Amino acid sequence: MAGITKEAFFRHLGVELLGSVIVGAAAALTMKADIGLGSYDALTMSISVMSGIKVGTVGMIMNISCAFLQIILMKKDYKPILLLQLVYSWLLGLTINLFYYDIFASLSFSSYIVRLLVLLAGILILSFGVGLTMSSGMVGYPLEGSCLQIGKKIGRPFAKVRQDVDFICIFIILILYFFFGGPLSIREGTIIFAVAFGPLMGWNMKRMADSVTKWCDSKHD
């Protein structure tokens, strides 16, 4: 993003902030379906239930921790613009709390089919929001950024490191469940996430990348 104009910077920022709000709302919707979450969100939910801290706040703390991990890993190569990840982490956690505890507070689904449809809708919206943010390409999310840097340090592909993180999250959830009485927040929905989310996000990024970049970087009168 070297040499970016002020106007283009604020367009990229706006796109990524919008993407973060969409991601937060969609994540809250998948949580309301209550048939399992992606491993990272499932871990935040388990910690939230056990600690009494709101789930969005737990996610905020975890994402901010990932942002600081990037600083440690990148050292002198760390770019100040990546500090915006702290803002994204705060906004994402705030949005999840707002939708999960307030806007979606009264949502309750007795039918399993409805829960499944809500989960699928949430995954579709979530993949769109992440695809929108990643298409901008300015800052990105702390977790993915940390996985990328870890991969560089140990010589392991990003996709493999990100998959390793998913396995670690699932392992921690199982430890919390079997030894500390935590909730089992991984279910069939977790498998659906694993199968559907990556391809959908990739499709959204491929579909939006050129148009988002062109709009952000082009001159407007």
C-alpha positions, 0 to 999 in steps of 0.5 A: 500500500506504499504511496497510497493517497489520503482519499484512497486510504479512507476508501480502503479503511471504509471498506474494511470497517464495513466488512468488519461490521458485516462479519460481526453481525453474521458471526452473531447470527451463526451463534444464535443458530446454536448448532456449532461454530467455526473453531475460533468462534467456538473457542470464544463462546466456550470461554465466554460461557465459562467466564461470564464475559460477553462473547464479543469481548472475549473475541476482542481480547483474543484478536488484540492478542493476535495483533500484538503477536504480529508486532513481536514476530515482525519486529522492525518490519512491522508497519504502523498501519497494521495498528488499525487491526486494534480498531478492527478488533474493537469494532468486531467485538462491539458489533458481535455483542450488539447483535448477539445480546441486543438486536438478536436477543429475542431470536429463538429457533425451535426447529432444527431445519430453521437453525440449519438455514440460519447457520447457512445464511450466517456463513454466506454473509460471513464469507461475504464480509471477510471477502470484502475486507480481504479484497481491500488488502490494506490491513486484514485480520489479526488472526490471519496476519499472525498465522502468516507471520508464524508460517514465515518464521517456521517455513510452513504454508499459511493455509497449514498454519491456519488449519493448525490453529483450528485444531488447537482451538478444537483441542482446547475446547475439548479440554475445557469440556471434559475437564472443566465442565465447559460447553461443547461449542463444536457440533455439526455446524463446525463441520459445515463451517470447515467445508463451506466457509473457505471456498465461499470466502475465496469465491467472494474474494475472487469476485470482488477483488478487482472491483474493490481495488479499482474503486478504492484506488481510482480518482473521484471528482 
